[in-house]
């Protein structure tokens, strides 16, 4: 993930927009979005990447082909 990290942005409404490689991956809203935003506010980058990977679901399994 170090070569292609997640980017994130928190909106005024508490929604967390997660993207990777310039493309939107997921939008986390409601209480889950507020909770994720609070966790992201108080952590380092490595922990933030783990939280964002979990928020996207089963995003990478490790068996993808490299291009």
Order of alpha helices (4+ residues) and beta strands (2+ residues): beta-beta-beta-alpha-alpha
